[in-house]
Structure formats: structure tokens, C-alpha cells
């Protein structure tokens, strides 16, 4: 019996609704598999936890979850209770940084049963590989003076190690897909970090002669996500560029509510973390209308991460079958409740 230890953090808002739905699906996956079991330990860390304790997680919170096989996260943030920079910095970003989750991966794929806002989506299937630890989001800089003399400096930090490993990850992923890697750059305007990024991309590419490569400026590449997404396979980008492109990817799929993500630790010292792209949506919490597909697709990515590719494929097919049958939440054109969508996905799994 293969046992997977999950540290489950539902978090805030609809995270508390969709995480239990995804866990229901995982239990069915384990039942169908027959040789797989998920052991889940729940942690109530959230904005409400902060209100009660003055901290987003206990002082020993990281050590509590460090030995798990993966962290399964719902959503973080409730501005009515806690400022976003506190909630994110004290939980989500803390886990990403301390657990050295240096790669973020987000798929953008035309799914059956959902209408893309693109007039002609042409079966796009993109995997965005985002550097997740440095780049434009490095917390280096400061502010001095005040009034019209105020000066603000924000430094972007790019290391050879950080850039090389995210690009290498993208090439390895392309070997399992359609053999194409597109690099997001802006070397015609950002004169130090982006030429460096381009140099490392070319250097890594010499080790993957079988992979087709091209480099596109971020403004043009953003347009290509809209005008010709079917030409893209694996897209590798810096922290900021990857963040922007992955939201465009969610938009062209039809809803950010269905988009999943993985934060990947490469050295095996700490668990990776899987979370949907959508936020906590406190305005709809408790109404039973939250879309569970983002969290359930996130579970599919987690299955892939653990080498359970067949079960991951079956799960994505069950998700698509449920949408094709019209069982979907209001954000993607349906009228079904959160639990009704999950019930349909489970029913489709059992049919396979």
C-alpha cells in the first residue's frame, strides 16, 4: 500500500468549502486504485486563526508539516480580517520560501465542456513554468525621503542557479510533452536581468538539441496567448512574467475558478505544495456555489507529481465529462452547487 501523507490547509473563504470536496475525490481515487491511501492531517491556519492568535500559523508550524509528502492548500486571505501582506506573508509565501519551492507550474488547457472566451481556441495546451523564489519579487529595496523628494527602489535579483534550474525544469517537462519551449524575455527594455536570462536559456538549450526553442518578448508573448495559444507548449518565465502569463492562461480557459497550480521543491528536503489559482472569494463563502474544479484539478497535478499519471488522467477526464454533461457552477455557465459538481465527478470516476 502506497501511503501519501498530506498536510491539509483549507485556509480562508471558499478554501474551506472546496478542499473537503477535493479530498472526497481523492478518497475515491484511492479506492479505485486499490493500492493507494491518503492520510490527511488538517491545520486550521487562516485569517481567523490570526485574529485569535496574532499569527497566521504557530511558531512551529513549518516543522509540523515538514515531514508530509505534500501540502494541499485551499486559499489564503480575508482583507476584512487581516491585511493581505500579513496573511500571504505569514502563511503562503512563508511555506513557499522556507520549503524552497523554487518552481511554480500552472497549466492552461482548453477543456471540454467549458467555453473559452477566445473565438477560436484551437485546443491549446500550455504549461507555464514560473521561477518562484527570486526575480522581480525579491524583497530588496527601500524608500527614502518624503514628498516630492521621495525615492523608491525595488531591486530584481536573478541568480545563475535560480535561472538555470527553472529553465532546465522547463526543458525536462517539454521532453514529456510536445518538445517545445518558449522563453519569456524583455531584453530590449530591461538591460541587465533579461539579457542574462536569455544567455542562460541559450546555454541550457545546448543540452537539449531535440527540443524546439524560441524566445519572445513578454508583451508579444502575452498577445500570442490570445491570438495563437495553440502554438505554445511549455513556457518558461521569471517570477513576475510567469505570474502574469498564468493569469492570462486561466482567463483564456474560461474561468480562474478552474485553474490549478503546483509549487515544486526540487531537492527533496521539503514537501511541494499544491493550490488552486483562485483566491478565497469571501463574498461567496458559505453559499455553496464555489467552483471546486480548481481544487480538484490541483489534486490531479498532485497525483502526477507522485507518479500516479494514470489516475491523474482519469481524474481530468472525469472533470471534463462532468462539465460536458452540464453539471457546473454558475461562474462557468451552470447552475449546480459545489457538492453537486463533486458528486458528478465522482460518479464519472466510478464509471471509468
C-alpha positions in Angstrom: 0.0 0.0 0.0 1.4 3.4 -1.1 0.6 5.9 1.6 0.7 9.7 0.9 0.8 12.0 3.9 -1.0 15.2 3.2 -0.8 18.4 5.3 -4.2 19.9 4.5 -4.6 23.7 5.0 -8.1 24.8 3.8 -7.3 28.4 4.8 -9.8 31.2 4.2 -13.2 31.7 2.5 -14.1 29.1 -0.2 -10.9 27.2 0.6 -12.9 25.7 3.5 -15.6 24.6 1.0 -13.6 23.3 -1.9 -10.8 21.5 -0.1 -13.2 18.9 1.5 -14.7 18.3 -1.9 -11.3 17.6 -3.4 -10.5 15.3 -0.5 -13.7 13.3 -1.2 -12.4 12.9 -4.8 -9.0 11.7 -3.6 -10.6 9.1 -1.4 -12.5 7.7 -4.4 -9.3 7.8 -6.4 -7.6 5.7 -3.7 -10.5 3.3 -3.6 -10.4 2.8 -7.4 -6.6 2.5 -7.4 -6.6 -0.2 -4.7 -3.0 0.3 -3.6 -3.1 4.0 -2.7 -4.1 5.7 0.5 -4.1 9.4 1.6 -3.5 10.2 5.2 -4.7 13.8 5.8 -3.7 16.0 8.8 -5.7 19.2 8.9 -4.3 22.5 10.0 -6.7 25.4 10.8 -4.3 28.2 9.8 -6.1 31.1 8.3 -7.0 34.7 8.8 -9.4 33.7 11.6 -6.5 31.9 13.2 -4.6 35.1 13.1 -7.4 37.1 14.7 -7.3 34.6 17.6 -3.6 34.1 17.9 -1.9 37.1 16.3 0.0 34.9 13.9 -1.0 33.0 10.7 0.5 29.7 11.8 2.1 28.5 15.1 5.8 29.2 15.6 6.5 25.5 15.0 4.0 25.4 12.1 6.6 24.6 9.4 8.1 21.8 11.5 4.6 20.3 11.9 4.2 19.9 8.1 7.8 19.4 7.0 7.6 15.6 7.0 4.5 15.4 5.0 4.6 14.3 1.4 2.8 17.3 0.1 0.9 20.4 1.3 -2.7 20.7 0.0 -3.7 24.3 0.3 -7.1 25.9 -0.3 -6.9 29.7 -0.3 -5.3 32.4 1.8 -6.7 35.8 2.5 -9.6 37.8 4.1 -8.9 41.5 3.9 -11.8 42.2 6.3 -9.9 40.4 9.0 -6.2 40.7 8.1 -4.2 42.8 5.6 -3.2 40.7 2.6 0.5 41.3 3.0 0.2 39.8 6.5 -1.9 36.8 5.6 0.1 35.9 2.5 3.5 36.6 4.0 2.7 34.7 7.2 1.4 31.5 5.5 1.5 31.0 1.7 4.7 32.8 1.0 6.4 31.6 4.2 5.7 28.0 3.1 7.0 28.6 -0.4 10.2 30.2 0.7 11.1 28.1 3.7 10.3 24.9 1.9 12.4 26.0 -1.1 9.5 25.6 -3.6 11.5 27.3 -6.3 9.3 26.3 -9.3 5.7 27.1 -9.9 3.8 25.3 -12.6 0.4 26.2 -13.9 -1.4 24.6 -16.9 -3.7 26.4 -19.3 -5.7 24.0 -21.4 -8.9 24.1 -23.4 -11.1 21.7 -21.5 -14.2 20.0 -22.9 -17.5 21.4 -21.6 -16.3 24.9 -20.9 -16.5 27.8 -23.4 -13.2 29.7 -23.8 -13.7 33.5 -24.4 -11.4 33.1 -27.4 -13.3 32.9 -30.7 -11.1 30.1 -32.0 -9.2 28.5 -29.1 -7.9 25.6 -31.3 -7.2 23.1 -28.5 -4.4 25.0 -26.7 -2.5 23.1 -24.1 0.2 25.1 -22.3 2.3 24.5 -19.2 3.6 27.7 -17.7 6.8 27.2 -15.7 7.5 30.1 -13.4 10.6 30.9 -11.3 9.2 31.1 -7.8 11.9 32.3 -5.5 13.6 35.4 -6.8 13.4 37.7 -9.8 11.2 40.7 -9.7 9.6 39.7 -6.4 12.8 39.8 -4.4 12.3 41.8 -1.2 15.3 44.1 -1.8 15.0 47.8 -2.0 13.6 50.6 0.1 12.1 54.1 0.4 13.8 57.3 1.5 12.8 60.9 1.9 9.3 62.2 1.5 7.0 64.4 -0.6 8.4 65.3 -4.0 11.8 64.1 -2.9 10.7 60.6 -2.1 12.7 57.9 -3.7 11.6 54.2 -4.1 14.0 51.5 -5.2 12.9 47.9 -6.0 15.7 45.5 -6.9 15.1 42.4 -9.0 17.6 39.6 -8.2 18.4 36.9 -10.8 21.0 34.2 -9.9 22.6 31.8 -12.3 21.4 28.9 -10.1 17.8 30.1 -9.9 17.5 30.8 -13.6 19.3 27.6 -14.7 17.1 25.3 -12.6 13.8 26.8 -13.8 14.8 26.6 -17.4 16.2 23.1 -17.0 12.9 22.1 -15.4 11.0 23.5 -18.4 13.1 21.5 -20.9 12.7 18.3 -18.9 8.9 18.9 -18.9 8.9 19.6 -22.7 10.5 16.1 -23.2 7.4 14.6 -21.7 5.0 16.8 -23.8 5.3 18.2 -27.3 9.0 19.1 -27.3 8.8 22.9 -27.5 10.0 25.5 -25.0 9.2 29.3 -25.3 11.2 31.7 -23.1 9.6 34.9 -21.9 12.0 37.8 -22.0 12.2 41.6 -22.3 15.8 42.1 -23.2 15.0 45.0 -25.4 13.9 47.1 -22.5 15.3 45.5 -19.3 19.0 45.8 -20.0 20.7 43.6 -17.3 18.5 40.8 -16.0 16.8 39.9 -19.2 19.9 39.6 -21.4 21.3 37.4 -18.6 18.1 35.3 -18.7 18.5 34.9 -22.5 22.1 33.9 -22.1 21.2 31.1 -19.6 18.3 30.0 -21.8 20.6 29.5 -24.8 23.2 27.8 -22.6 20.8 25.3 -21.2 19.3 24.7 -24.6 22.6 23.3 -25.9 21.9 20.2 -23.7 18.5 19.6 -25.3 19.1 19.6 -29.0 15.9 17.6 -29.6 13.8 20.4 -28.1 12.5 23.3 -30.3 13.1 26.6 -28.7 12.2 30.2 -29.2 12.4 33.4 -27.2 9.6 36.0 -27.1 9.3 39.4 -25.5 6.7 39.4 -22.8 4.4 41.9 -24.5 4.3 39.9 -27.7 4.0 36.6 -25.9 1.1 37.9 -23.9 -0.6 38.7 -27.2 0.2 35.2 -28.5 -1.7 33.7 -25.6 -4.7 35.3 -27.1 -4.1 35.1 -30.8 -2.3 31.8 -31.3 -2.2 29.8 -28.0 -2.1 26.5 -29.9 1.5 27.2 -30.9 2.7 27.2 -27.3 3.7 24.1 -25.3 6.0 24.8 -22.3 6.5 28.5 -21.5 9.3 29.4 -19.0 9.3 32.8 -17.3 10.6 34.8 -14.5 8.6 35.3 -11.3 6.6 38.4 -12.5 6.3 37.4 -16.1 5.1 33.9 -15.1 2.6 35.3 -12.7 1.1 37.5 -15.5 1.1 34.8 -18.1 -0.5 32.2 -15.9 -3.5 34.5 -15.2 -3.9 35.1 -18.9 -3.8 31.3 -19.2 -6.6 31.0 -16.7 -8.6 33.7 -18.5 -8.5 32.0 -21.9 -9.6 28.7 -20.3 -12.8 30.4 -19.3 -12.5 30.9 -15.5 -9.8 31.4 -12.9 -12.0 29.2 -10.7 -10.8 26.1 -12.6 -7.1 26.8 -12.7 -4.6 24.7 -10.6 -1.0 25.3 -9.6 1.9 23.4 -8.0 4.8 24.9 -6.0 7.6 22.4 -6.5 10.5 21.6 -4.3 13.4 20.1 -6.3 15.9 18.9 -3.7 13.6 16.6 -1.8 14.2 18.2 1.6 10.7 19.6 1.9 7.3 18.8 0.5 5.9 20.5 -2.5 2.6 22.4 -2.2 -0.5 22.3 -4.4 -3.1 25.0 -4.6 -5.7 26.4 -6.9 -5.0 29.8 -8.6 -8.3 31.3 -7.4 -8.5 33.4 -4.2 -10.5 32.9 -1.1 -13.6 34.8 -2.5 -15.1 35.7 0.9 -18.0 37.3 -0.9 -19.4 33.9 -1.9 -18.2 31.8 1.0 -21.0 29.7 2.6 -23.4 29.9 -0.3 -22.5 26.5 -1.8 -21.7 28.0 -5.2 -17.9 27.9 -5.2 -16.3 26.1 -8.2 -14.5 23.0 -6.8 -12.8 22.2 -10.1 -9.7 24.3 -9.4 -9.0 22.4 -6.2 -9.8 19.1 -7.8 -7.6 19.7 -10.8 -4.9 20.7 -8.3 -5.4 17.2 -6.8 -4.8 15.8 -10.4 -1.5 17.7 -10.5 -0.5 16.3 -7.1 -1.2 12.8 -8.4 1.0 13.4 -11.4 3.7 14.7 -9.0 3.6 11.4 -7.1 3.9 9.4 -10.4 0.2 8.4 -10.4 -0.2 9.6 -14.0 -3.0 7.1 -15.0 -5.2 8.2 -12.1 -4.4 11.8 -12.8 -5.5 11.4 -16.4 -8.7 9.6 -15.3 -9.5 12.4 -12.9 -9.1 15.1 -15.6 -11.4 13.1 -17.9 -14.0 12.9 -15.2 -13.8 16.7 -14.7 -14.3 17.3 -18.4 -17.2 14.7 -18.6 -19.0 16.5 -15.7 -18.7 19.8 -17.5 -19.8 18.3 -20.8 -22.9 16.9 -19.1 -23.8 20.4 -17.9 -23.0 19.9 -14.2 -21.1 23.0 -13.4 -21.2 26.1 -11.2 -22.5 29.5 -12.2 -19.1 31.0 -12.9 -18.7 28.8 -15.9 -22.3 28.9 -17.1 -24.1 26.3 -15.0 -26.4 26.2 -12.0 -25.1 23.3 -10.0 -23.8 23.6 -6.4 -20.3 22.9 -5.2 -21.2 19.5 -3.9 -23.3 18.6 -7.0 -20.2 19.2 -9.2 -18.1 16.9 -7.0 -20.8 14.2 -6.9 -20.8 14.2 -10.7 -17.0 14.0 -11.0 -17.1 11.0 -8.5 -19.8 9.3 -10.5 -17.8 9.7 -13.7 -14.7 8.3 -12.0 -16.7 5.2 -10.9 -17.9 4.7 -14.5 -14.4 4.5 -15.9 
